[in-house]
Structure formats: structure tokens, C-alpha cells
Amino acid sequence: IKGDGKFASIAAASILAKTYRDDYMLQMHEQYPQYDWASNKGYGTATHRKAIAEFGLCDEHRKSFAINPVQSSLF
């Protein structure tokens, strides 16, 4: 655990993964701006949960992850 502090290869992989995810979320924001993925990066912020309640889930949302019981009723 905490391998990124011990091994440069793990730290580099972590940075690459975050950079890739951030770029991917910007692409998803262009396709689905109503979810504000440019800001929340897919995390379950209040704004993101409100957008899900208003617009429903899109194909990019994970169907197996529920933030709270209210959201799970959307599946």
C-alpha cells in the first residue's frame, strides 16, 4: 500500500491514469454537458446527482454504482 510513494513506476502510472481520466471526462462533458463532467469528473457531487435526477442516466454512467438509495431507484 502507498506504492506510489515507494516506486516511481507506480507513481507514473497513477499520474497517467488521472490525466487520461480527466481528458476522457472532458470528452464526455462535450457529449453530455448537462452532467457537468468537466467540473465533477464523474464524482457524485450534489450537482451531478441533481442532473441524474433531472435527465436520468446516460450510457456512460455505471449502472452498478449507487450513491444513495434514491439514486438506485433510477436503475
mmCIF file of the N, C-alpha and C atoms, coordinates in Angstrom:
data_MODEL
# 
_entry.id   MODEL 
# 
loop_
_atom_site.group_PDB 
_atom_site.id 
_atom_site.type_symbol 
_atom_site.label_atom_id 
_atom_site.label_alt_id 
_atom_site.label_comp_id 
_atom_site.label_asym_id 
_atom_site.label_entity_id 
_atom_site.label_seq_id 
_atom_site.pdbx_PDB_ins_code 
_atom_site.Cartn_x 
_atom_site.Cartn_y 
_atom_site.Cartn_z 
_atom_site.occupancy 
_atom_site.B_iso_or_equiv 
_atom_site.pdbx_formal_charge 
_atom_site.auth_seq_id 
_atom_site.auth_comp_id 
_atom_site.auth_asym_id 
_atom_site.auth_atom_id 
_atom_site.pdbx_PDB_model_num 
ATOM 1   N N  . ILE A 1 1  ? 0.851   -1.170 0.000   1.00 0.00 ? 1  ILE A N  1 
ATOM 2   C CA . ILE A 1 1  ? 0.000   0.000  0.000   1.00 0.00 ? 1  ILE A CA 1 
ATOM 3   C C  . ILE A 1 1  ? 0.900   1.238  0.000   1.00 0.00 ? 1  ILE A C  1 
ATOM 4   N N  . LYS A 1 2  ? 0.405   2.303  -0.590  1.00 0.00 ? 2  LYS A N  1 
ATOM 5   C CA . LYS A 1 2  ? 1.166   3.544  -0.766  1.00 0.00 ? 2  LYS A CA 1 
ATOM 6   C C  . LYS A 1 2  ? 2.366   3.318  -1.678  1.00 0.00 ? 2  LYS A C  1 
ATOM 7   N N  . GLY A 1 3  ? 2.157   2.445  -2.653  1.00 0.00 ? 3  GLY A N  1 
ATOM 8   C CA . GLY A 1 3  ? 3.227   2.119  -3.589  1.00 0.00 ? 3  GLY A CA 1 
ATOM 9   C C  . GLY A 1 3  ? 3.693   3.297  -4.406  1.00 0.00 ? 3  GLY A C  1 
ATOM 10  N N  . ASP A 1 4  ? 2.804   4.277  -4.632  1.00 0.00 ? 4  ASP A N  1 
ATOM 11  C CA . ASP A 1 4  ? 3.217   5.424  -5.443  1.00 0.00 ? 4  ASP A CA 1 
ATOM 12  C C  . ASP A 1 4  ? 4.277   6.256  -4.733  1.00 0.00 ? 4  ASP A C  1 
ATOM 13  N N  . GLY A 1 5  ? 4.381   6.121  -3.411  1.00 0.00 ? 5  GLY A N  1 
ATOM 14  C CA . GLY A 1 5  ? 5.431   6.806  -2.667  1.00 0.00 ? 5  GLY A CA 1 
ATOM 15  C C  . GLY A 1 5  ? 6.727   6.026  -2.626  1.00 0.00 ? 5  GLY A C  1 
ATOM 16  N N  . LYS A 1 6  ? 6.672   4.753  -3.023  1.00 0.00 ? 6  LYS A N  1 
ATOM 17  C CA . LYS A 1 6  ? 7.847   3.887  -2.958  1.00 0.00 ? 6  LYS A CA 1 
ATOM 18  C C  . LYS A 1 6  ? 8.447   3.586  -4.326  1.00 0.00 ? 6  LYS A C  1 
ATOM 19  N N  . PHE A 1 7  ? 7.608   3.557  -5.345  1.00 0.00 ? 7  PHE A N  1 
ATOM 20  C CA . PHE A 1 7  ? 8.066   3.139  -6.666  1.00 0.00 ? 7  PHE A CA 1 
ATOM 21  C C  . PHE A 1 7  ? 7.676   4.178  -7.714  1.00 0.00 ? 7  PHE A C  1 
ATOM 22  N N  . ALA A 1 8  ? 8.668   4.642  -8.455  1.00 0.00 ? 8  ALA A N  1 
ATOM 23  C CA . ALA A 1 8  ? 8.420   5.658  -9.481  1.00 0.00 ? 8  ALA A CA 1 
ATOM 24  C C  . ALA A 1 8  ? 7.471   5.150  -10.558 1.00 0.00 ? 8  ALA A C  1 
ATOM 25  N N  . SER A 1 9  ? 7.544   3.863  -10.882 1.00 0.00 ? 9  SER A N  1 
ATOM 26  C CA . SER A 1 9  ? 6.672   3.328  -11.937 1.00 0.00 ? 9  SER A CA 1 
ATOM 27  C C  . SER A 1 9  ? 5.204   3.386  -11.524 1.00 0.00 ? 9  SER A C  1 
ATOM 28  N N  . ILE A 1 10 ? 4.926   3.137  -10.249 1.00 0.00 ? 10 ILE A N  1 
ATOM 29  C CA . ILE A 1 10 ? 3.540   3.212  -9.771  1.00 0.00 ? 10 ILE A CA 1 
ATOM 30  C C  . ILE A 1 10 ? 3.078   4.664  -9.760  1.00 0.00 ? 10 ILE A C  1 
ATOM 31  N N  . ALA A 1 11 ? 3.936   5.570  -9.320  1.00 0.00 ? 11 ALA A N  1 
ATOM 32  C CA . ALA A 1 11 ? 3.589   6.995  -9.316  1.00 0.00 ? 11 ALA A CA 1 
ATOM 33  C C  . ALA A 1 11 ? 3.308   7.481  -10.733 1.00 0.00 ? 11 ALA A C  1 
ATOM 34  N N  . ALA A 1 12 ? 4.144   7.069  -11.682 1.00 0.00 ? 12 ALA A N  1 
ATOM 35  C CA . ALA A 1 12 ? 3.948   7.482  -13.076 1.00 0.00 ? 12 ALA A CA 1 
ATOM 36  C C  . ALA A 1 12 ? 2.646   6.931  -13.630 1.00 0.00 ? 12 ALA A C  1 
ATOM 37  N N  . ALA A 1 13 ? 2.350   5.673  -13.338 1.00 0.00 ? 13 ALA A N  1 
ATOM 38  C CA . ALA A 1 13 ? 1.100   5.070  -13.813 1.00 0.00 ? 13 ALA A CA 1 
ATOM 39  C C  . ALA A 1 13 ? -0.101  5.792  -13.228 1.00 0.00 ? 13 ALA A C  1 
ATOM 40  N N  . SER A 1 14 ? -0.008  6.186  -11.969 1.00 0.00 ? 14 SER A N  1 
ATOM 41  C CA . SER A 1 14 ? -1.102  6.912  -11.322 1.00 0.00 ? 14 SER A CA 1 
ATOM 42  C C  . SER A 1 14 ? -1.345  8.258  -12.001 1.00 0.00 ? 14 SER A C  1 
ATOM 43  N N  . ILE A 1 15 ? -0.274  8.959  -12.309 1.00 0.00 ? 15 ILE A N  1 
ATOM 44  C CA . ILE A 1 15 ? -0.396  10.256 -12.985 1.00 0.00 ? 15 ILE A CA 1 
ATOM 45  C C  . ILE A 1 15 ? -0.980  10.080 -14.380 1.00 0.00 ? 15 ILE A C  1 
ATOM 46  N N  . LEU A 1 16 ? -0.501  9.084  -15.108 1.00 0.00 ? 16 LEU A N  1 
ATOM 47  C CA . LEU A 1 16 ? -1.028  8.831  -16.452 1.00 0.00 ? 16 LEU A CA 1 
ATOM 48  C C  . LEU A 1 16 ? -2.512  8.475  -16.410 1.00 0.00 ? 16 LEU A C  1 
ATOM 49  N N  . ALA A 1 17 ? -2.903  7.651  -15.455 1.00 0.00 ? 17 ALA A N  1 
ATOM 50  C CA . ALA A 1 17 ? -4.311  7.256  -15.341 1.00 0.00 ? 17 ALA A CA 1 
ATOM 51  C C  . ALA A 1 17 ? -5.188  8.465  -15.036 1.00 0.00 ? 17 ALA A C  1 
ATOM 52  N N  . LYS A 1 18 ? -4.745  9.328  -14.128 1.00 0.00 ? 18 LYS A N  1 
ATOM 53  C CA . LYS A 1 18 ? -5.536  10.513 -13.787 1.00 0.00 ? 18 LYS A CA 1 
ATOM 54  C C  . LYS A 1 18 ? -5.636  11.451 -14.982 1.00 0.00 ? 18 LYS A C  1 
ATOM 55  N N  . THR A 1 19 ? -4.528  11.653 -15.681 1.00 0.00 ? 19 THR A N  1 
ATOM 56  C CA . THR A 1 19 ? -4.532  12.523 -16.855 1.00 0.00 ? 19 THR A CA 1 
ATOM 57  C C  . THR A 1 19 ? -5.468  11.985 -17.928 1.00 0.00 ? 19 THR A C  1 
ATOM 58  N N  . TYR A 1 20 ? -5.410  10.674 -18.163 1.00 0.00 ? 20 TYR A N  1 
ATOM 59  C CA . TYR A 1 20 ? -6.292  10.053 -19.148 1.00 0.00 ? 20 TYR A CA 1 
ATOM 60  C C  . TYR A 1 20 ? -7.750  10.224 -18.736 1.00 0.00 ? 20 TYR A C  1 
ATOM 61  N N  . ARG A 1 21 ? -8.049  9.968  -17.463 1.00 0.00 ? 21 ARG A N  1 
ATOM 62  C CA . ARG A 1 21 ? -9.431  10.088 -16.992 1.00 0.00 ? 21 ARG A CA 1 
ATOM 63  C C  . ARG A 1 21 ? -9.924  11.528 -17.111 1.00 0.00 ? 21 ARG A C  1 
ATOM 64  N N  . ASP A 1 22 ? -9.104  12.484 -16.736 1.00 0.00 ? 22 ASP A N  1 
ATOM 65  C CA . ASP A 1 22 ? -9.510  13.889 -16.851 1.00 0.00 ? 22 ASP A CA 1 
ATOM 66  C C  . ASP A 1 22 ? -9.819  14.249 -18.303 1.00 0.00 ? 22 ASP A C  1 
ATOM 67  N N  . ASP A 1 23 ? -8.979  13.814 -19.229 1.00 0.00 ? 23 ASP A N  1 
ATOM 68  C CA . ASP A 1 23 ? -9.228  14.073 -20.652 1.00 0.00 ? 23 ASP A CA 1 
ATOM 69  C C  . ASP A 1 23 ? -10.514 13.391 -21.119 1.00 0.00 ? 23 ASP A C  1 
ATOM 70  N N  . TYR A 1 24 ? -10.713 12.161 -20.674 1.00 0.00 ? 24 TYR A N  1 
ATOM 71  C CA . TYR A 1 24 ? -11.919 11.413 -21.043 1.00 0.00 ? 24 TYR A CA 1 
ATOM 72  C C  . TYR A 1 24 ? -13.169 12.114 -20.511 1.00 0.00 ? 24 TYR A C  1 
ATOM 73  N N  . MET A 1 25 ? -13.109 12.608 -19.279 1.00 0.00 ? 25 MET A N  1 
ATOM 74  C CA . MET A 1 25 ? -14.270 13.283 -18.702 1.00 0.00 ? 25 MET A CA 1 
ATOM 75  C C  . MET A 1 25 ? -14.567 14.588 -19.441 1.00 0.00 ? 25 MET A C  1 
ATOM 76  N N  . LEU A 1 26 ? -13.551 15.265 -19.950 1.00 0.00 ? 26 LEU A N  1 
ATOM 77  C CA . LEU A 1 26 ? -13.795 16.461 -20.762 1.00 0.00 ? 26 LEU A CA 1 
ATOM 78  C C  . LEU A 1 26 ? -14.504 16.095 -22.061 1.00 0.00 ? 26 LEU A C  1 
ATOM 79  N N  . GLN A 1 27 ? -14.127 14.964 -22.654 1.00 0.00 ? 27 GLN A N  1 
ATOM 80  C CA . GLN A 1 27 ? -14.826 14.492 -23.855 1.00 0.00 ? 27 GLN A CA 1 
ATOM 81  C C  . GLN A 1 27 ? -16.281 14.159 -23.532 1.00 0.00 ? 27 GLN A C  1 
ATOM 82  N N  . MET A 1 28 ? -16.505 13.524 -22.412 1.00 0.00 ? 28 MET A N  1 
ATOM 83  C CA . MET A 1 28 ? -17.873 13.174 -22.015 1.00 0.00 ? 28 MET A CA 1 
ATOM 84  C C  . MET A 1 28 ? -18.689 14.432 -21.723 1.00 0.00 ? 28 MET A C  1 
ATOM 85  N N  . HIS A 1 29 ? -18.021 15.466 -21.195 1.00 0.00 ? 29 HIS A N  1 
ATOM 86  C CA . HIS A 1 29 ? -18.716 16.728 -20.935 1.00 0.00 ? 29 HIS A CA 1 
ATOM 87  C C  . HIS A 1 29 ? -19.197 17.352 -22.245 1.00 0.00 ? 29 HIS A C  1 
ATOM 88  N N  . GLU A 1 30 ? -18.387 17.248 -23.288 1.00 0.00 ? 30 GLU A N  1 
ATOM 89  C CA . GLU A 1 30 ? -18.810 17.793 -24.584 1.00 0.00 ? 30 GLU A CA 1 
ATOM 90  C C  . GLU A 1 30 ? -20.016 17.045 -25.125 1.00 0.00 ? 30 GLU A C  1 
ATOM 91  N N  . GLN A 1 31 ? -20.071 15.752 -24.876 1.00 0.00 ? 31 GLN A N  1 
ATOM 92  C CA . GLN A 1 31 ? -21.176 14.933 -25.368 1.00 0.00 ? 31 GLN A CA 1 
ATOM 93  C C  . GLN A 1 31 ? -22.416 15.064 -24.480 1.00 0.00 ? 31 GLN A C  1 
ATOM 94  N N  . TYR A 1 32 ? -22.210 15.205 -23.182 1.00 0.00 ? 32 TYR A N  1 
ATOM 95  C CA . TYR A 1 32 ? -23.316 15.267 -22.216 1.00 0.00 ? 32 TYR A CA 1 
ATOM 96  C C  . TYR A 1 32 ? -23.089 16.432 -21.246 1.00 0.00 ? 32 TYR A C  1 
ATOM 97  N N  . PRO A 1 33 ? -23.178 17.673 -21.693 1.00 0.00 ? 33 PRO A N  1 
ATOM 98  C CA . PRO A 1 33 ? -22.856 18.812 -20.823 1.00 0.00 ? 33 PRO A CA 1 
ATOM 99  C C  . PRO A 1 33 ? -23.769 18.949 -19.612 1.00 0.00 ? 33 PRO A C  1 
ATOM 100 N N  . GLN A 1 34 ? -24.959 18.384 -19.690 1.00 0.00 ? 34 GLN A N  1 
ATOM 101 C CA . GLN A 1 34 ? -25.905 18.529 -18.585 1.00 0.00 ? 34 GLN A CA 1 
ATOM 102 C C  . GLN A 1 34 ? -25.403 17.894 -17.282 1.00 0.00 ? 34 GLN A C  1 
ATOM 103 N N  . TYR A 1 35 ? -24.444 16.976 -17.363 1.00 0.00 ? 35 TYR A N  1 
ATOM 104 C CA . TYR A 1 35 ? -23.922 16.326 -16.156 1.00 0.00 ? 35 TYR A CA 1 
ATOM 105 C C  . TYR A 1 35 ? -22.709 17.049 -15.568 1.00 0.00 ? 35 TYR A C  1 
ATOM 106 N N  . ASP A 1 36 ? -22.205 18.067 -16.243 1.00 0.00 ? 36 ASP A N  1 
ATOM 107 C CA . ASP A 1 36 ? -21.092 18.899 -15.773 1.00 0.00 ? 36 ASP A CA 1 
ATOM 108 C C  . ASP A 1 36 ? -19.842 18.083 -15.447 1.00 0.00 ? 36 ASP A C  1 
ATOM 109 N N  . TRP A 1 37 ? -19.543 17.113 -16.301 1.00 0.00 ? 37 TRP A N  1 
ATOM 110 C CA . TRP A 1 37 ? -18.388 16.255 -16.062 1.00 0.00 ? 37 TRP A CA 1 
ATOM 111 C C  . TRP A 1 37 ? -17.065 16.994 -16.148 1.00 0.00 ? 37 TRP A C  1 
ATOM 112 N N  . ALA A 1 38 ? -17.030 18.153 -16.772 1.00 0.00 ? 38 ALA A N  1 
ATOM 113 C CA . ALA A 1 38 ? -15.793 18.937 -16.813 1.00 0.00 ? 38 ALA A CA 1 
ATOM 114 C C  . ALA A 1 38 ? -15.392 19.365 -15.408 1.00 0.00 ? 38 ALA A C  1 
ATOM 115 N N  . SER A 1 39 ? -16.380 19.579 -14.550 1.00 0.00 ? 39 SER A N  1 
ATOM 116 C CA . SER A 1 39 ? -16.100 20.012 -13.180 1.00 0.00 ? 39 SER A CA 1 
ATOM 117 C C  . SER A 1 39 ? -16.046 18.858 -12.187 1.00 0.00 ? 39 SER A C  1 
ATOM 118 N N  . ASN A 1 40 ? -17.006 17.945 -12.267 1.00 0.00 ? 40 ASN A N  1 
ATOM 119 C CA . ASN A 1 40 ? -17.089 16.912 -11.225 1.00 0.00 ? 40 ASN A CA 1 
ATOM 120 C C  . ASN A 1 40 ? -16.313 15.643 -11.549 1.00 0.00 ? 40 ASN A C  1 
ATOM 121 N N  . LYS A 1 41 ? -15.836 15.503 -12.779 1.00 0.00 ? 41 LYS A N  1 
ATOM 122 C CA . LYS A 1 41 ? -15.038 14.350 -13.214 1.00 0.00 ? 41 LYS A CA 1 
ATOM 123 C C  . LYS A 1 41 ? -15.724 13.016 -12.941 1.00 0.00 ? 41 LYS A C  1 
ATOM 124 N N  . GLY A 1 42 ? -17.052 13.045 -12.865 1.00 0.00 ? 42 GLY A N  1 
ATOM 125 C CA . GLY A 1 42 ? -17.796 11.805 -12.674 1.00 0.00 ? 42 GLY A CA 1 
ATOM 126 C C  . GLY A 1 42 ? -18.093 11.469 -11.233 1.00 0.00 ? 42 GLY A C  1 
ATOM 127 N N  . TYR A 1 43 ? -17.577 12.260 -10.310 1.00 0.00 ? 43 TYR A N  1 
ATOM 128 C CA . TYR A 1 43 ? -17.857 12.003 -8.901  1.00 0.00 ? 43 TYR A CA 1 
ATOM 129 C C  . TYR A 1 43 ? -19.278 12.434 -8.574  1.00 0.00 ? 43 TYR A C  1 
ATOM 130 N N  . GLY A 1 44 ? -19.834 11.849 -7.549  1.00 0.00 ? 44 GLY A N  1 
ATOM 131 C CA . GLY A 1 44 ? -21.232 12.075 -7.192  1.00 0.00 ? 44 GLY A CA 1 
ATOM 132 C C  . GLY A 1 44 ? -21.473 13.355 -6.419  1.00 0.00 ? 44 GLY A C  1 
ATOM 133 N N  . THR A 1 45 ? -21.130 14.472 -7.013  1.00 0.00 ? 45 THR A N  1 
ATOM 134 C CA . THR A 1 45 ? -21.390 15.758 -6.371  1.00 0.00 ? 45 THR A CA 1 
ATOM 135 C C  . THR A 1 45 ? -22.894 16.018 -6.343  1.00 0.00 ? 45 THR A C  1 
ATOM 136 N N  . ALA A 1 46 ? -23.294 16.978 -5.551  1.00 0.00 ? 46 ALA A N  1 
ATOM 137 C CA . ALA A 1 46 ? -24.718 17.323 -5.475  1.00 0.00 ? 46 ALA A CA 1 
ATOM 138 C C  . ALA A 1 46 ? -25.246 17.740 -6.846  1.00 0.00 ? 46 ALA A C  1 
ATOM 139 N N  . THR A 1 47 ? -24.460 18.508 -7.585  1.00 0.00 ? 47 THR A N  1 
ATOM 140 C CA . THR A 1 47 ? -24.877 18.951 -8.918  1.00 0.00 ? 47 THR A CA 1 
ATOM 141 C C  . THR A 1 47 ? -25.029 17.771 -9.868  1.00 0.00 ? 47 THR A C  1 
ATOM 142 N N  . HIS A 1 48 ? -24.105 16.830 -9.795  1.00 0.00 ? 48 HIS A N  1 
ATOM 143 C CA . HIS A 1 48 ? -24.168 15.654 -10.664 1.00 0.00 ? 48 HIS A CA 1 
ATOM 144 C C  . HIS A 1 48 ? -25.387 14.800 -10.318 1.00 0.00 ? 48 HIS A C  1 
ATOM 145 N N  . ARG A 1 49 ? -25.634 14.592 -9.032  1.00 0.00 ? 49 ARG A N  1 
ATOM 146 C CA . ARG A 1 49 ? -26.810 13.810 -8.616  1.00 0.00 ? 49 ARG A CA 1 
ATOM 147 C C  . ARG A 1 49 ? -28.103 14.503 -9.036  1.00 0.00 ? 49 ARG A C  1 
ATOM 148 N N  . LYS A 1 50 ? -28.126 15.828 -8.971  1.00 0.00 ? 50 LYS A N  1 
ATOM 149 C CA . LYS A 1 50 ? -29.311 16.572 -9.401  1.00 0.00 ? 50 LYS A CA 1 
ATOM 150 C C  . LYS A 1 50 ? -29.537 16.389 -10.904 1.00 0.00 ? 50 LYS A C  1 
ATOM 151 N N  . ALA A 1 51 ? -28.463 16.417 -11.684 1.00 0.00 ? 51 ALA A N  1 
ATOM 152 C CA . ALA A 1 51 ? -28.586 16.215 -13.135 1.00 0.00 ? 51 ALA A CA 1 
ATOM 153 C C  . ALA A 1 51 ? -29.093 14.810 -13.446 1.00 0.00 ? 51 ALA A C  1 
ATOM 154 N N  . ILE A 1 52 ? -28.628 13.815 -12.695 1.00 0.00 ? 52 ILE A N  1 
ATOM 155 C CA . ILE A 1 52 ? -29.114 12.446 -12.893 1.00 0.00 ? 52 ILE A CA 1 
ATOM 156 C C  . ILE A 1 52 ? -30.604 12.379 -12.596 1.00 0.00 ? 52 ILE A C  1 
ATOM 157 N N  . ALA A 1 53 ? -31.025 13.040 -11.524 1.00 0.00 ? 53 ALA A N  1 
ATOM 158 C CA . ALA A 1 53 ? -32.451 13.045 -11.180 1.00 0.00 ? 53 ALA A CA 1 
ATOM 159 C C  . ALA A 1 53 ? -33.275 13.723 -12.271 1.00 0.00 ? 53 ALA A C  1 
ATOM 160 N N  . GLU A 1 54 ? -32.722 14.786 -12.863 1.00 0.00 ? 54 GLU A N  1 
ATOM 161 C CA . GLU A 1 54 ? -33.457 15.542 -13.879 1.00 0.00 ? 54 GLU A CA 1 
ATOM 162 C C  . GLU A 1 54 ? -33.421 14.877 -15.257 1.00 0.00 ? 54 GLU A C  1 
ATOM 163 N N  . PHE A 1 55 ? -32.254 14.382 -15.662 1.00 0.00 ? 55 PHE A N  1 
ATOM 164 C CA . PHE A 1 55 ? -32.078 13.868 -17.025 1.00 0.00 ? 55 PHE A CA 1 
ATOM 165 C C  . PHE A 1 55 ? -31.988 12.346 -17.112 1.00 0.00 ? 55 PHE A C  1 
ATOM 166 N N  . GLY A 1 56 ? -31.878 11.688 -15.970 1.00 0.00 ? 56 GLY A N  1 
ATOM 167 C CA . GLY A 1 56 ? -31.687 10.238 -15.973 1.00 0.00 ? 56 GLY A CA 1 
ATOM 168 C C  . GLY A 1 56 ? -30.236 9.889  -16.255 1.00 0.00 ? 56 GLY A C  1 
ATOM 169 N N  . LEU A 1 57 ? -29.961 8.612  -16.337 1.00 0.00 ? 57 LEU A N  1 
ATOM 170 C CA . LEU A 1 57 ? -28.611 8.138  -16.611 1.00 0.00 ? 57 LEU A CA 1 
ATOM 171 C C  . LEU A 1 57 ? -28.368 8.082  -18.113 1.00 0.00 ? 57 LEU A C  1 
ATOM 172 N N  . CYS A 1 58 ? -27.132 8.304  -18.512 1.00 0.00 ? 58 CYS A N  1 
ATOM 173 C CA . CYS A 1 58 ? -26.761 8.108  -19.912 1.00 0.00 ? 58 CYS A CA 1 
ATOM 174 C C  . CYS A 1 58 ? -25.973 6.800  -20.015 1.00 0.00 ? 58 CYS A C  1 
ATOM 175 N N  . ASP A 1 59 ? -25.584 6.441  -21.213 1.00 0.00 ? 59 ASP A N  1 
ATOM 176 C CA . ASP A 1 59 ? -24.850 5.193  -21.419 1.00 0.00 ? 59 ASP A CA 1 
ATOM 177 C C  . ASP A 1 59 ? -23.504 5.168  -20.702 1.00 0.00 ? 59 ASP A C  1 
ATOM 178 N N  . GLU A 1 60 ? -22.954 6.316  -20.402 1.00 0.00 ? 60 GLU A N  1 
ATOM 179 C CA . GLU A 1 60 ? -21.636 6.380  -19.756 1.00 0.00 ? 60 GLU A CA 1 
ATOM 180 C C  . GLU A 1 60 ? -21.693 6.182  -18.246 1.00 0.00 ? 60 GLU A C  1 
ATOM 181 N N  . HIS A 1 61 ? -22.856 6.287  -17.645 1.00 0.00 ? 61 HIS A N  1 
ATOM 182 C CA . HIS A 1 61 ? -22.963 6.075  -16.201 1.00 0.00 ? 61 HIS A CA 1 
ATOM 183 C C  . HIS A 1 61 ? -22.846 4.597  -15.864 1.00 0.00 ? 61 HIS A C  1 
ATOM 184 N N  . ARG A 1 62 ? -22.131 4.307  -14.774 1.00 0.00 ? 62 ARG A N  1 
ATOM 185 C CA . ARG A 1 62 ? -22.063 2.925  -14.298 1.00 0.00 ? 62 ARG A CA 1 
ATOM 186 C C  . ARG A 1 62 ? -23.403 2.573  -13.676 1.00 0.00 ? 62 ARG A C  1 
ATOM 187 N N  . LYS A 1 63 ? -23.970 1.503  -14.115 1.00 0.00 ? 63 LYS A N  1 
ATOM 188 C CA . LYS A 1 63 ? -25.289 1.103  -13.619 1.00 0.00 ? 63 LYS A CA 1 
ATOM 189 C C  . LYS A 1 63 ? -25.197 0.363  -12.282 1.00 0.00 ? 63 LYS A C  1 
ATOM 190 N N  . SER A 1 64 ? -24.004 -0.088 -11.915 1.00 0.00 ? 64 SER A N  1 
ATOM 191 C CA . SER A 1 64 ? -23.844 -0.901 -10.706 1.00 0.00 ? 64 SER A CA 1 
ATOM 192 C C  . SER A 1 64 ? -23.453 -0.086 -9.483  1.00 0.00 ? 64 SER A C  1 
ATOM 193 N N  . PHE A 1 65 ? -23.296 1.218  -9.621  1.00 0.00 ? 65 PHE A N  1 
ATOM 194 C CA . PHE A 1 65 ? -22.836 2.039  -8.513  1.00 0.00 ? 65 PHE A CA 1 
ATOM 195 C C  . PHE A 1 65 ? -23.949 2.982  -8.083  1.00 0.00 ? 65 PHE A C  1 
ATOM 196 N N  . ALA A 1 66 ? -24.368 2.870  -6.837  1.00 0.00 ? 66 ALA A N  1 
ATOM 197 C CA . ALA A 1 66 ? -25.417 3.747  -6.311  1.00 0.00 ? 66 ALA A CA 1 
ATOM 198 C C  . ALA A 1 66 ? -24.816 4.654  -5.247  1.00 0.00 ? 66 ALA A C  1 
ATOM 199 N N  . ILE A 1 67 ? -25.022 5.942  -5.394  1.00 0.00 ? 67 ILE A N  1 
ATOM 200 C CA . ILE A 1 67 ? -24.519 6.899  -4.416  1.00 0.00 ? 67 ILE A CA 1 
ATOM 201 C C  . ILE A 1 67 ? -25.380 6.864  -3.163  1.00 0.00 ? 67 ILE A C  1 
ATOM 202 N N  . ASN A 1 68 ? -26.661 6.740  -3.368  1.00 0.00 ? 68 ASN A N  1 
ATOM 203 C CA . ASN A 1 68 ? -27.585 6.679  -2.239  1.00 0.00 ? 68 ASN A CA 1 
ATOM 204 C C  . ASN A 1 68 ? -28.823 5.902  -2.673  1.00 0.00 ? 68 ASN A C  1 
ATOM 205 N N  . PRO A 1 69 ? -29.696 5.531  -1.739  1.00 0.00 ? 69 PRO A N  1 
ATOM 206 C CA . PRO A 1 69 ? -30.871 4.732  -2.109  1.00 0.00 ? 69 PRO A CA 1 
ATOM 207 C C  . PRO A 1 69 ? -31.784 5.403  -3.131  1.00 0.00 ? 69 PRO A C  1 
ATOM 208 N N  . VAL A 1 70 ? -31.874 6.719  -3.123  1.00 0.00 ? 70 VAL A N  1 
ATOM 209 C CA . VAL A 1 70 ? -32.726 7.411  -4.084  1.00 0.00 ? 70 VAL A CA 1 
ATOM 210 C C  . VAL A 1 70 ? -32.193 7.192  -5.490  1.00 0.00 ? 70 VAL A C  1 
ATOM 211 N N  . GLN A 1 71 ? -30.870 7.299  -5.655  1.00 0.00 ? 71 GLN A N  1 
ATOM 212 C CA . GLN A 1 71 ? -30.284 7.115  -6.980  1.00 0.00 ? 71 GLN A CA 1 
ATOM 213 C C  . GLN A 1 71 ? -30.481 5.690  -7.465  1.00 0.00 ? 71 GLN A C  1 
ATOM 214 N N  . SER A 1 72 ? -30.382 4.712  -6.580  1.00 0.00 ? 72 SER A N  1 
ATOM 215 C CA . SER A 1 72 ? -30.506 3.331  -7.033  1.00 0.00 ? 72 SER A CA 1 
ATOM 216 C C  . SER A 1 72 ? -31.887 3.053  -7.599  1.00 0.00 ? 72 SER A C  1 
ATOM 217 N N  . SER A 1 73 ? -32.880 3.857  -7.238  1.00 0.00 ? 73 SER A N  1 
ATOM 218 C CA . SER A 1 73 ? -34.209 3.668  -7.809  1.00 0.00 ? 73 SER A CA 1 
ATOM 219 C C  . SER A 1 73 ? -34.257 4.110  -9.270  1.00 0.00 ? 73 SER A C  1 
ATOM 220 N N  . LEU A 1 74 ? -33.219 4.819  -9.733  1.00 0.00 ? 74 LEU A N  1 
ATOM 221 C CA . LEU A 1 74 ? -33.162 5.262  -11.123 1.00 0.00 ? 74 LEU A CA 1 
ATOM 222 C C  . LEU A 1 74 ? -32.777 4.130  -12.067 1.00 0.00 ? 74 LEU A C  1 
ATOM 223 N N  . PHE A 1 75 ? -32.220 3.042  -11.535 1.00 0.00 ? 75 PHE A N  1 
ATOM 224 C CA . PHE A 1 75 ? -31.767 1.937  -12.373 1.00 0.00 ? 75 PHE A CA 1 
ATOM 225 C C  . PHE A 1 75 ? -32.947 1.113  -12.735 1.00 0.00 ? 75 PHE A C  1 
# 
